Amino acid sequence: MSNQYYHNTGILARFILRRDRIRLPIWLTAITVITIITAPALSSLYTTEQERQAIAETMRNPAMTAMVGPGYGLDNYTAGAMMAHEMLLFTAIIVAIMSILLVTRHTRDDEEDGRIEMIRSLPAGRLSNLSATIFVLFGANIVLALMIGFGLYALGIESMDLIGSLLYGAALGATGIFFTAVTALFAQLSENSRGTIGFSFMVLGVSYLIRAIGDVSNQTLSWVSPLGWILGTEVYVNNYWWPVLLTTGVAVVIVVFSLYLNAIRDLGAGFLPTRPGRKNASALLQSPLGLALTLQRTGIIAWAIGMLVLGLSYGSVLGDLESFIEGNEMMKELLTVNPEFSLTEQFLTMLMSIITMICTIPPLIMILKLKGEEKNKRTEHLLARAVSRTRLMSGYLFISLVVGVFMLLLSVIGLWSAGTATMDAPIAFSALFKAAMVYLPAIWIMTGCAVLLIGFIPQTTSLIWLYLGYSFFVVYLGGLLQFPDWMGKLSPFGNIPKVPIENIDFTTISVMTGLAVMLIVIGFMGYNKRDIQG
């Protein structure tokens, strides 16, 4: 391809950096800070070799291997080996999510909004925008790798040397680079941003599942997964660099193919065939609620399957949980220790908060779809007819609220089904149901915050994801990192009683429900008064 295909790529890269001057630093800083503060917290929990070896024995549990990956260096479980074993995989998943979202934002999102067409009308090459996006994301992941690598080394922890720390950062950076390439490919194959994100997350999910199965049953299978490659670095134990080179090399090949596809496809088109719609609209499409449901039914089905599988996967480890927690000081730090209840029941309180926060994602996606339709200039066509703003938003809100209950119920069914099959004394479904449903007011508050942002400041709706991330951080790691109680109380999930080891506080539940209703009502008022984005 001639150089004219890449004309003014540098200018577009600077433009992307300017657009993400807030979003990108937040991602990089948050991931780096979480990594750097977790390392000393783990080290302080296990100060002696005997304590570390005790936790190493519990990590040989197949359930833990499936969740966090195979344990390298378990015979000499240093602080570095522990950090890589328990944190590398989950951090890599977060880095992959960052790359998927940012690449989609600057490729398919911009193409759907007409910005790529405008850019191509200027003196810019056909491949300049995609090249600039890849260049910026590759650079961001390299910066992240260096920040984490030197940051971990600066902690001065004995077993976390410079080479191992740089490899830890490089493994994360390589993961981000790989999923940058994967998302760039799907941005060419799919004809919309929803498909681009969906297929990219599917690759991430399948990669995790294949790695989990392979790590437990057949190690060769793990090498089919890019996440398996990353864990193959054996950071702080053997420090293999070739998996990083393999991951990066495959990413480069995918990028070259993506650029080729971008050069030969029509703007706005994709290579994956789309099913033609009906010639005549169904009865479901004759109301705003039906239209909203039709637009999101594929996503609802996909998330429903995902939540059921999530519950099944967590339920499958309940049988071995008691023996695992008994020798795991880190897990005891995360739990509310109460001798009147089994360790499994106490673990459920933390598990339910995690499951609920994951179940919060689909309802937020459902309600934020309204903002996406407005951004794509489709809302005004509905409002120009005999459809009020209240009726329009009510349809999306109804779907969001129902989906929240439905996802939580499916995860509980999966948890109970797998737990019943693996536990000698299974926990009753009613106990699991109460422990999960008590979190509904927290989901409603998050939905209310989204409605409030849509009603008054639709440009800032992405802040709801930042708030959800904060909630996950302080609720899940608050006990381990010894955060003050007020930080947890800033999240709605930090105010929910820990059922079954605590009684349901109906006053708190009522206040939170009332707050959610108030946020929703105020959001509706703002939506009815503000201008629709044209």
URKAFEN-V612131 format. One record per residue. N is the residue number from 1. RES is the residue in one letter. PSI is psi in whole degrees, 0 to 359 (none if undefined). OMEGA is omega in radians with two decimals (* if undefined). D_LAST is the distance of its C-alpha to the last C-alpha in Angstrom with 2 decimals. Layout:
N|RES|PSI|OMEGA|D_LAST ; N|RES|PSI|OMEGA|D_LAST
This chain:
1|M|141|-3.11|38.22 ; 2|S|165|-3.11|38.24 ; 3|N|340|-3.12|36.85 ; 4|Q|338|3.08|34.15 ; 5|Y|336|-3.06|32.30 ; 6|Y|18|-3.06|31.96 ; 7|H|131|3.11|31.37 ; 8|N|29|3.06|29.61 ; 9|T|320|-3.13|29.43 ; 10|G|319|3.12|30.55 ; 11|I|318|3.12|27.74 ; 12|L|325|3.09|25.15 ; 13|A|318|3.11|27.16 ; 14|R|326|3.10|26.99 ; 15|F|318|3.11|23.22 ; 16|I|318|3.11|23.05 ; 17|L|323|3.12|25.52 ; 18|R|319|3.12|23.49 ; 19|R|326|-3.10|20.35 ; 20|D|25|-3.07|22.76 ; 21|R|341|3.08|24.94 ; 22|I|313|-3.06|24.64 ; 23|R|312|-3.07|24.08 ; 24|L|313|3.08|26.97 ; 25|P|326|3.11|29.57 ; 26|I|314|3.11|28.93 ; 27|W|308|-3.06|29.66 ; 28|L|317|-3.11|32.72 ; 29|T|317|-3.10|34.11 ; 30|A|314|-3.13|33.77 ; 31|I|318|-3.13|35.52 ; 32|T|314|-3.09|38.18 ; 33|V|316|3.13|38.93 ; 34|I|318|3.13|39.25 ; 35|T|315|-3.04|41.62 ; 36|I|327|-3.14|43.70 ; 37|I|341|3.13|44.24 ; 38|T|323|-3.08|45.10 ; 39|A|307|3.11|47.95 ; 40|P|332|3.11|50.18 ; 41|A|318|3.09|49.44 ; 42|L|319|-3.12|50.87 ; 43|S|322|-3.10|53.79 ; 44|S|337|3.12|54.69 ; 45|L|327|-3.09|54.88 ; 46|Y|89|-3.02|57.46 ; 47|T|340|-3.10|59.70 ; 48|T|160|3.14|62.74 ; 49|E|324|3.14|63.40 ; 50|Q|318|3.12|64.73 ; 51|E|320|-3.13|61.50 ; 52|R|321|3.12|59.42 ; 53|Q|328|3.10|61.73 ; 54|A|316|3.12|61.53 ; 55|I|330|3.11|57.75 ; 56|A|322|3.14|58.16 ; 57|E|321|3.12|60.29 ; 58|T|334|-3.12|57.66 ; 59|M|351|3.07|55.09 ; 60|R|356|3.11|57.21 ; 61|N|128|-3.14|55.89 ; 62|P|326|3.13|54.24 ; 63|A|319|3.13|51.38 ; 64|M|326|3.08|50.57 ; 65|T|319|3.12|50.99 ; 66|A|325|-3.06|48.36 ; 67|M|314|-3.00|45.94 ; 68|V|354|3.13|46.44 ; 69|G|169|-3.12|48.38 ; 70|P|145|-3.14|52.06 ; 71|G|117|3.05|53.93 ; 72|Y|141|-3.13|55.42 ; 73|G|25|-3.13|58.21 ; 74|L|336|3.11|58.98 ; 75|D|339|3.06|62.65 ; 76|N|76|-2.94|61.85 ; 77|Y|85|3.12|58.66 ; 78|T|171|3.12|57.77 ; 79|A|323|3.11|54.84 ; 80|G|314|3.11|53.08 ; 81|A|322|3.12|53.70 ; 82|M|317|-3.14|52.48 ; 83|M|314|-3.12|49.24 ; 84|A|321|-3.09|48.52 ; 85|H|318|-2.98|49.53 ; 86|E|345|-3.04|47.51 ; 87|M|334|-2.99|44.36 ; 88|L|314|-3.07|43.79 ; 89|L|312|-3.10|42.40 ; 90|F|322|3.10|39.90 ; 91|T|322|3.10|38.71 ; 92|A|322|3.11|38.35 ; 93|I|319|3.12|36.09 ; 94|I|318|3.11|33.81 ; 95|V|320|3.10|33.78 ; 96|A|317|3.11|32.93 ; 97|I|316|3.10|29.94 ; 98|M|312|-3.09|28.69 ; 99|S|318|3.14|29.08 ; 100|I|313|-3.08|27.44 ; 101|L|318|-3.08|24.24 ; 102|L|321|3.10|23.99 ; 103|V|317|3.12|24.84 ; 104|T|321|-3.13|22.27 ; 105|R|322|-3.04|19.56 ; 106|H|2|3.10|20.53 ; 107|T|275|-3.06|21.37 ; 108|R|321|3.10|19.78 ; 109|D|311|-3.13|16.63 ; 110|D|326|3.13|16.06 ; 111|E|319|3.12|17.19 ; 112|E|326|-3.11|14.82 ; 113|D|359|3.09|11.78 ; 114|G|4|-3.10|13.44 ; 115|R|326|3.12|14.86 ; 116|I|321|3.11|18.39 ; 117|E|320|3.12|18.15 ; 118|M|319|3.14|17.22 ; 119|I|319|-3.13|20.07 ; 120|R|340|3.08|22.46 ; 121|S|347|3.09|21.91 ; 122|L|173|3.12|23.43 ; 123|P|73|3.12|27.07 ; 124|A|144|-3.12|26.65 ; 125|G|162|-3.11|28.75 ; 126|R|326|-3.11|27.81 ; 127|L|7|-3.02|28.80 ; 128|S|317|-3.08|27.78 ; 129|N|313|3.12|24.70 ; 130|L|318|3.13|26.60 ; 131|S|318|3.14|29.67 ; 132|A|319|3.12|27.97 ; 133|T|312|3.14|26.51 ; 134|I|318|-3.14|30.00 ; 135|F|315|-3.12|31.67 ; 136|V|315|-3.11|29.67 ; 137|L|323|3.04|30.18 ; 138|F|315|3.13|33.81 ; 139|G|319|3.14|34.28 ; 140|A|319|3.14|32.68 ; 141|N|328|3.05|35.02 ; 142|I|317|3.08|37.97 ; 143|V|317|3.11|37.23 ; 144|L|318|3.13|37.00 ; 145|A|317|-3.14|40.32 ; 146|L|319|3.13|42.01 ; 147|M|314|-3.13|40.71 ; 148|I|318|-3.12|41.99 ; 149|G|306|-3.14|45.14 ; 150|F|330|3.11|46.34 ; 151|G|316|3.10|45.12 ; 152|L|320|3.13|47.27 ; 153|Y|325|-3.11|50.20 ; 154|A|344|3.12|49.96 ; 155|L|337|3.09|50.63 ; 156|G|22|3.10|54.22 ; 157|I|133|-2.93|54.78 ; 158|E|313|-3.05|57.97 ; 159|S|2|-3.12|56.93 ; 160|M|80|-3.08|53.55 ; 161|D|179|-3.06|54.67 ; 162|L|314|-3.11|52.65 ; 163|I|313|3.14|52.75 ; 164|G|321|-3.13|51.73 ; 165|S|318|3.10|48.92 ; 166|L|323|3.10|47.52 ; 167|L|322|3.07|47.81 ; 168|Y|311|3.11|45.95 ; 169|G|320|-3.12|43.05 ; 170|A|324|3.11|43.35 ; 171|A|318|3.10|43.23 ; 172|L|316|3.12|39.91 ; 173|G|320|3.12|38.55 ; 174|A|324|3.08|39.79 ; 175|T|314|3.11|38.02 ; 176|G|319|3.13|34.70 ; 177|I|318|-3.14|35.45 ; 178|F|314|-3.09|36.38 ; 179|F|343|2.92|33.21 ; 180|T|314|3.14|31.15 ; 181|A|317|-3.14|32.93 ; 182|V|316|-3.14|32.58 ; 183|T|322|3.07|28.81 ; 184|A|323|3.11|28.60 ; 185|L|312|-3.12|30.69 ; 186|F|338|3.04|28.63 ; 187|A|338|3.07|25.47 ; 188|Q|325|-3.08|27.34 ; 189|L|319|-3.13|28.83 ; 190|S|154|-3.10|25.85 ; 191|E|7|3.09|22.84 ; 192|N|165|-3.09|20.29 ; 193|S|329|3.13|20.03 ; 194|R|317|3.10|21.37 ; 195|G|322|3.13|24.47 ; 196|T|311|3.13|24.90 ; 197|I|317|-3.10|25.04 ; 198|G|312|-3.14|27.09 ; 199|F|322|-3.13|29.68 ; 200|S|317|3.09|30.00 ; 201|F|330|3.08|30.65 ; 202|M|318|3.08|33.03 ; 203|V|318|3.12|35.02 ; 204|L|314|-3.13|35.17 ; 205|G|316|3.12|36.35 ; 206|V|323|3.10|38.87 ; 207|S|317|3.12|40.13 ; 208|Y|317|-3.10|40.85 ; 209|L|315|3.13|42.54 ; 210|I|318|3.12|44.70 ; 211|R|318|-3.13|45.74 ; 212|A|314|3.13|46.68 ; 213|I|317|-3.13|48.80 ; 214|G|319|-3.12|50.37 ; 215|D|330|-3.11|51.23 ; 216|V|320|-2.97|53.06 ; 217|S|320|-3.05|54.75 ; 218|N|103|-3.04|54.66 ; 219|Q|330|3.13|53.87 ; 220|T|324|-3.14|53.47 ; 221|L|329|-3.13|50.44 ; 222|S|333|-3.11|48.69 ; 223|W|358|2.99|48.72 ; 224|V|337|-3.06|46.37 ; 225|S|134|3.06|43.64 ; 226|P|330|3.07|42.02 ; 227|L|329|3.04|42.26 ; 228|G|324|3.08|45.96 ; 229|W|315|-3.09|46.24 ; 230|I|317|3.12|44.89 ; 231|L|337|3.11|47.35 ; 232|G|353|3.06|50.05 ; 233|T|337|-3.14|49.98 ; 234|E|54|-3.06|52.21 ; 235|V|140|3.13|50.99 ; 236|Y|6|3.07|53.66 ; 237|V|289|3.10|56.29 ; 238|N|342|3.06|56.79 ; 239|N|62|3.06|53.76 ; 240|Y|126|-3.13|53.09 ; 241|W|341|-3.03|50.64 ; 242|W|328|3.06|50.66 ; 243|P|328|3.08|48.08 ; 244|V|317|3.12|45.58 ; 245|L|322|3.09|46.49 ; 246|L|312|-3.13|46.23 ; 247|T|315|-3.13|42.75 ; 248|T|320|3.14|41.55 ; 249|G|315|3.10|43.33 ; 250|V|322|3.11|41.76 ; 251|A|319|3.14|38.31 ; 252|V|318|3.11|39.03 ; 253|V|316|3.12|40.08 ; 254|I|321|3.12|36.88 ; 255|V|316|3.13|34.83 ; 256|V|316|3.12|36.84 ; 257|F|321|3.12|36.21 ; 258|S|317|3.11|32.46 ; 259|L|321|3.10|32.38 ; 260|Y|314|3.13|34.42 ; 261|L|321|3.12|32.08 ; 262|N|329|-3.11|29.06 ; 263|A|334|-3.03|31.03 ; 264|I|351|-3.10|31.83 ; 265|R|157|3.09|28.76 ; 266|D|148|3.11|25.96 ; 267|L|130|-3.14|22.51 ; 268|G|352|-3.12|20.51 ; 269|A|168|3.06|23.84 ; 270|G|165|-3.10|26.21 ; 271|F|339|3.10|29.96 ; 272|L|129|-3.11|30.19 ; 273|P|145|3.10|30.23 ; 274|T|144|-3.13|27.81 ; 275|R|129|3.13|29.14 ; 276|P|146|3.14|28.03 ; 277|G|176|3.11|26.45 ; 278|R|152|3.04|28.23 ; 279|K|325|3.13|28.64 ; 280|N|139|-3.12|28.14 ; 281|A|142|3.09|25.94 ; 282|S|169|3.14|28.10 ; 283|A|333|-3.13|28.50 ; 284|L|332|-3.08|26.72 ; 285|L|2|-3.07|23.40 ; 286|Q|13|3.05|23.74 ; 287|S|153|3.11|22.45 ; 288|P|322|3.12|19.49 ; 289|L|315|3.13|22.20 ; 290|G|320|3.11|23.69 ; 291|L|314|3.14|20.50 ; 292|A|320|3.13|19.82 ; 293|L|321|3.12|23.50 ; 294|T|318|-3.13|23.55 ; 295|L|332|-2.99|20.77 ; 296|Q|7|-3.05|22.75 ; 297|R|324|3.12|26.33 ; 298|T|316|3.11|27.30 ; 299|G|321|3.13|26.28 ; 300|I|316|3.14|28.12 ; 301|I|315|-3.13|31.21 ; 302|A|316|3.13|31.24 ; 303|W|325|3.12|30.96 ; 304|A|314|3.10|33.60 ; 305|I|318|-3.14|36.00 ; 306|G|318|-3.14|35.32 ; 307|M|324|3.08|36.06 ; 308|L|316|3.11|39.21 ; 309|V|322|3.11|40.38 ; 310|L|313|3.11|39.66 ; 311|G|318|3.12|41.86 ; 312|L|319|-3.11|44.53 ; 313|S|318|3.10|44.63 ; 314|Y|321|3.14|45.07 ; 315|G|331|-3.11|47.53 ; 316|S|341|-3.12|49.62 ; 317|V|355|-3.06|50.58 ; 318|L|330|-3.11|51.73 ; 319|G|324|-3.12|55.22 ; 320|D|7|-2.97|56.01 ; 321|L|320|-3.06|54.05 ; 322|E|312|-3.12|56.96 ; 323|S|328|3.13|59.08 ; 324|F|311|-3.09|56.19 ; 325|I|327|-3.08|55.13 ; 326|E|324|-3.12|58.78 ; 327|G|15|-3.07|59.22 ; 328|N|102|-3.10|55.75 ; 329|E|328|-3.14|55.54 ; 330|M|317|3.13|51.88 ; 331|M|324|3.11|50.98 ; 332|K|327|3.08|53.20 ; 333|E|327|-3.10|51.32 ; 334|L|341|-3.06|48.06 ; 335|L|158|2.98|49.65 ; 336|T|100|-3.01|50.77 ; 337|V|122|-3.14|54.50 ; 338|N|111|-3.06|56.17 ; 339|P|345|-3.13|59.65 ; 340|E|346|-3.10|59.34 ; 341|F|153|3.11|56.81 ; 342|S|160|3.12|56.99 ; 343|L|328|3.10|55.12 ; 344|T|317|3.11|53.10 ; 345|E|322|3.11|51.97 ; 346|Q|324|3.09|51.09 ; 347|F|327|-3.13|49.15 ; 348|L|328|3.14|47.13 ; 349|T|318|3.09|45.64 ; 350|M|320|-3.12|44.10 ; 351|L|319|-3.14|43.28 ; 352|M|323|3.11|41.40 ; 353|S|321|3.12|39.23 ; 354|I|311|-3.13|38.34 ; 355|I|318|-3.11|37.72 ; 356|T|320|3.13|35.60 ; 357|M|325|3.05|33.35 ; 358|I|321|3.11|32.91 ; 359|C|346|3.09|32.28 ; 360|T|337|-3.08|29.49 ; 361|I|310|3.14|27.39 ; 362|P|314|3.11|26.65 ; 363|P|323|3.11|25.55 ; 364|L|320|3.10|23.13 ; 365|I|319|-3.11|21.74 ; 366|M|314|-3.11|21.42 ; 367|I|326|-3.13|19.51 ; 368|L|348|3.05|17.22 ; 369|K|329|3.10|16.31 ; 370|L|317|3.10|14.03 ; 371|K|322|3.10|12.02 ; 372|G|320|3.09|12.28 ; 373|E|322|3.11|11.07 ; 374|E|318|3.14|7.85 ; 375|K|324|-3.14|7.66 ; 376|N|10|3.02|8.63 ; 377|K|33|3.08|6.09 ; 378|R|339|-3.11|9.28 ; 379|T|321|-3.06|9.23 ; 380|E|334|3.10|7.79 ; 381|H|326|3.10|10.76 ; 382|L|316|-3.08|13.10 ; 383|L|341|3.09|12.26 ; 384|A|349|3.11|12.73 ; 385|R|194|-3.07|16.23 ; 386|A|57|3.14|18.96 ; 387|V|123|3.13|17.49 ; 388|S|160|3.11|17.18 ; 389|R|323|3.13|15.21 ; 390|T|317|-3.14|18.70 ; 391|R|321|-3.13|19.80 ; 392|L|310|-3.13|16.90 ; 393|M|326|3.14|17.41 ; 394|S|323|3.12|21.15 ; 395|G|313|3.13|21.28 ; 396|Y|322|3.13|20.02 ; 397|L|318|3.14|22.25 ; 398|F|315|3.12|25.20 ; 399|I|317|-3.12|24.99 ; 400|S|314|-3.11|24.80 ; 401|L|317|3.14|27.82 ; 402|V|318|3.13|29.86 ; 403|V|322|3.12|29.24 ; 404|G|313|3.12|30.43 ; 405|V|317|-3.09|33.69 ; 406|F|315|-3.13|34.11 ; 407|M|319|3.13|33.79 ; 408|L|320|3.13|36.18 ; 409|L|317|3.13|38.61 ; 410|L|319|3.13|38.66 ; 411|S|323|3.11|39.38 ; 412|V|318|3.11|42.21 ; 413|I|315|3.11|43.64 ; 414|G|317|-3.14|43.70 ; 415|L|314|-3.12|45.22 ; 416|W|319|-3.10|47.86 ; 417|S|311|-3.13|48.76 ; 418|A|322|3.13|49.36 ; 419|G|321|3.12|51.00 ; 420|T|325|-3.12|53.39 ; 421|A|337|-3.03|54.47 ; 422|T|343|-3.05|55.14 ; 423|M|144|3.06|56.48 ; 424|D|322|3.11|60.06 ; 425|A|84|-3.05|58.97 ; 426|P|150|3.08|55.41 ; 427|I|138|-3.10|53.16 ; 428|A|145|3.13|52.55 ; 429|F|322|-3.12|49.22 ; 430|S|324|3.12|48.96 ; 431|A|318|3.10|49.23 ; 432|L|320|-3.13|46.46 ; 433|F|314|3.12|44.30 ; 434|K|317|-3.11|44.78 ; 435|A|331|-3.14|44.20 ; 436|A|312|-3.02|40.82 ; 437|M|340|3.10|39.52 ; 438|V|343|3.14|40.27 ; 439|Y|357|-3.12|37.28 ; 440|L|318|3.10|34.80 ; 441|P|327|3.10|34.03 ; 442|A|318|3.09|33.07 ; 443|I|320|-3.14|30.60 ; 444|W|323|3.11|29.23 ; 445|I|319|3.09|28.84 ; 446|M|318|3.09|26.88 ; 447|T|318|3.10|24.62 ; 448|G|321|3.09|24.40 ; 449|C|321|3.11|23.42 ; 450|A|318|3.10|20.54 ; 451|V|319|3.13|19.42 ; 452|L|316|3.13|19.86 ; 453|L|320|3.10|17.70 ; 454|I|323|-3.09|14.84 ; 455|G|329|-3.04|15.37 ; 456|F|317|-3.07|15.57 ; 457|I|73|-3.05|14.75 ; 458|P|338|3.14|12.65 ; 459|Q|344|-3.05|13.00 ; 460|T|20|-3.10|16.73 ; 461|T|339|3.12|17.24 ; 462|S|343|3.11|19.47 ; 463|L|335|-3.13|21.96 ; 464|I|328|3.10|23.07 ; 465|W|325|3.08|24.62 ; 466|L|320|3.14|26.42 ; 467|Y|321|3.09|27.76 ; 468|L|320|3.08|28.97 ; 469|G|319|3.08|30.65 ; 470|Y|317|-3.14|32.31 ; 471|S|315|3.13|33.54 ; 472|F|318|-3.08|35.08 ; 473|F|310|-3.04|36.75 ; 474|V|328|-3.12|38.34 ; 475|V|318|-3.09|39.33 ; 476|Y|314|-3.05|40.73 ; 477|L|1|-3.09|42.33 ; 478|G|317|3.14|42.89 ; 479|G|319|-3.14|46.46 ; 480|L|317|-3.09|47.35 ; 481|L|2|3.04|46.07 ; 482|Q|50|3.05|47.31 ; 483|F|151|3.06|44.17 ; 484|P|153|-3.06|44.68 ; 485|D|327|-3.06|43.92 ; 486|W|334|3.11|41.19 ; 487|M|321|3.09|38.98 ; 488|G|326|-3.12|39.16 ; 489|K|343|3.09|38.54 ; 490|L|344|3.10|35.15 ; 491|S|140|3.10|34.01 ; 492|P|330|-3.14|34.03 ; 493|F|339|3.12|36.08 ; 494|G|355|-3.14|38.72 ; 495|N|359|-3.10|39.46 ; 496|I|133|3.09|40.30 ; 497|P|144|-3.07|44.06 ; 498|K|82|3.09|45.64 ; 499|V|135|0.29|46.88 ; 500|P|359|-3.06|49.62 ; 501|I|351|3.03|51.43 ; 502|E|152|3.07|49.96 ; 503|N|152|3.10|49.77 ; 504|I|123|3.10|46.48 ; 505|D|97|-3.06|45.61 ; 506|F|334|3.09|44.13 ; 507|T|312|3.11|43.42 ; 508|T|315|-3.14|41.18 ; 509|I|318|-3.13|39.49 ; 510|S|317|3.14|38.95 ; 511|V|317|-3.14|37.53 ; 512|M|320|3.09|35.10 ; 513|T|317|3.10|34.03 ; 514|G|322|3.10|33.58 ; 515|L|319|3.11|31.48 ; 516|A|316|3.12|29.22 ; 517|V|318|-3.14|28.87 ; 518|M|317|3.11|28.15 ; 519|L|319|-3.13|25.36 ; 520|I|316|-3.13|23.78 ; 521|V|314|3.13|24.21 ; 522|I|321|3.10|22.76 ; 523|G|319|3.09|19.73 ; 524|F|319|3.14|19.24 ; 525|M|316|3.12|19.66 ; 526|G|319|-3.13|16.98 ; 527|Y|325|3.14|14.46 ; 528|N|339|-3.05|15.43 ; 529|K|331|-3.03|15.05 ; 530|R|166|3.09|12.03 ; 531|D|142|3.03|8.54 ; 532|I|133|-3.11|6.15 ; 533|Q|125|-3.14|3.75 ; 534|G|none|*|0.00
